[in-house]
Amino acid sequence: MNITNEIKEAFSENKKIFLVLLVLFAIGFVIGAILADDIAPILMPVLKEAIMEENVTSIDAFNIMSHNLNTAAMIIFASALFGIFAAISAITNGFVLGFMAGYTVKSVNTLILYLVLILPHGIIELPALFCSCASGILLFLFIFRFLKDKINHYSFYDAFDNNRNALKHMLILMIIAIVLFVIAALIEGFITPELGNVANQLMGGEKLF
């Protein structure tokens, strides 16, 4: 078994799922950016507190890692119910990032700080999110198609064999999501706070963390 080919296959054969997730994420992003001014008084205090609490020390990297992995597990297994949770997760994450972009774009300093605090781990965390969402949808498809085959009087083995690719791709994408979430958590806990401190001090502010 060629691992590289198996990974490529998991992505190529499920590109429609990733495309749908990307569209949902983009819709959430646009809505969040448009409504940024209206919802800023509600969301900003919550987001600022969350950012400050999660990036105080490098030890928090492991708390972030635990949170990320719990989130991935929840997305994957909750999405077994018609894949709805995966869709909600894609839209919600897009909405939050869109809101932050819309809120910070009016000021150069806040935009720079936003990019410094989001991009280092975000460029890894976002693909991890898509992989976990896709994995959850594939879990749903495997269960649905397996049960459908059983209803149509296929044997257990035949029903499993007919849908084994969906389960295989689900496991591959789940493992990729876990690895990426771990990497993102280490960056968010160890590197992002330091970059945030440097950026804010260069702009005349104090250390953030």
N, C-alpha and C positions, 0 to 999 in steps of 0.2 A: 504493500500500500504506500503510495507516494503522498506524503502529508501535504506538500505544497499543492498538488493537483486536487486533493480533497477539499482544501480550503478554497481554492479558486472555484471549484464546482459548487460549493455551498453558497458562494456569493453570486456566481453567474446564473445558476438555476433559480435563484430567488430574488433576482434584480427587480421584479415587479413589486415585491413586498417592500424592498428598500425604497423604491420610487414612491410608493404610496405613503410610507412613513416620512419621507423627505417632504412631500407635498403637505402633509398634515403639520409637520414641524414649521414649514414656511408660512402656512396659514396662521398658526399660533403666533409666530414671530411678527407678522404684519399687524395682526390685531393688537398685540402687546405694544408695538411701536406707536400705533395710531392712538391708543388709549392711555399712553404714558402719562400725559399731563393730568388726566382725570383721576387716575388711580394712584398716582405718586404719593399723596398724603397717607394712603392706607398701606401700600406695599413697601415703600422705602424704609420706614422704621424697622419693619420685620426683616427685610433683606440685609440691612446694615448690621443688625444684631446677630443674624445668622453668620454673616461673613466674619465678623469680629470674633465670635465665639469659636468658630471652627478653625481659625488660623492663629491662635495665640501662641502656641508652642509647637515644636516639632513632634512632641508626643501625640498631638492631636491628629497627626497623619494616620495613625492606626485607628482612631475613632472615625475619621473620614472614610478609611478603607472599609471598616465594619458597616458603616452607613451605606456606602456604595454597593457593597456585596448584598446587603439585605434588600436594598432597592432593586438590584438586578434579579434576585430570587423572587421578589414579590411580582415584578413585571412579568417574568417568565411564567410562573405558575398561576398567577391570577389571570393571565391572558389565555389560559386553557379554556376559559369561559368565553368562547366566540371571538377571542382576540381583542375584546373591547378595551381592556386595560392598557394594552400596548398603544392603541390609537390615542387614548386619553393622555398617556404619558408623553407621547411625541408632541401633541398639541400643547400640553401644559409647559413642557420644557421650552418649546419655541416661544410661547407667550412670555415667560419670565425673561428669557434672553432678549426678546424683542422689546419688552418694557424697559429693561436696563439700557439697551442701545438708544431707544427713543428718549429716555430721560437724560442720558449723559451727553448726547450729541450736541447739545446747545452750548456746551462749554468745552474748550480744548483741554483744560486741565482734567476735568471729570471724565472726559472721553478717554484720555490717555490712561488715567488710573483704572478705568473700567477695563480697558484692553489688557493692562498689565495684570490685573487681578483675575481675569477670566481666561485669556488666551493660553497661558502656559499649560494649564491642566485641561482647559476646555477643548482644545484640538484633539485630545486623546479621549476625554470623557464623552464627547458627542458621538464618535463612532461606537464607543462601548454601549451607549444608550440605544443606538440603532440596532446593534447586534443583539442586545438583550430583548428588545421589542420584536425583532424578526424571529428570534428563537422562541418567544412566547407564542407568536402566531403559528409557527411551524408545529409547536406542541399541540395547539388546538386542531390544526389540519390533520395531524397524525391521528389524534383521538377520534375526530369526526369521521375520517375516511376508514379507519380501522373498524369502528362500530357499524358504519354503513356496509362494509364488506361482510361483517358478521351477520347483519340483518339479511343480507342477500345470500346467506348460507355458505359462505366461504369458511374453510377450516381456520382455526386459530393461526396455524403456521402460514397459510396462504394470505390471510388478511394482514398479518404482520409483514410478510415478505413483500406484498404489494405496496406497502407504505414505509418500508424501512428507510428509504432515502430521506423522507421528511424528518424521521427521528434522528438519522445520522447528521443531517445538516443542522438540526436543532441543537444537538450536543456540541458540534463543532463551533457554532456561533456562540453558544453559551460559554464555552471555554475561552474563546477569544474575548468575549465581553468581560469575563472575570479577570483575565490578564490585563486588559486595558484599564479596567476600573482600579486595579491595584496600582498600576503605574501612575494613573491620574491622581490617586489619593496621596502617593508619596510626593509627587510634584506639588500638589495643593498644600500639603502640610509642611514640607521642608523648603521649597523653592519660592512658591508664590508669595508668602509673607515677606520674604527678604526683598523680592523684586518690588513689592508694594511699598515697603519702607524706603527703598532707594528712590523710586519714582516720586513719591510724595515729598521727600526731603529735597530733591532736585527742583521741585516746583515751589519750594519755600515753606513747606509744611513740616509737621513733626512726624516721628515714627508712628506708623499705624498699629503695629503689633509689638 
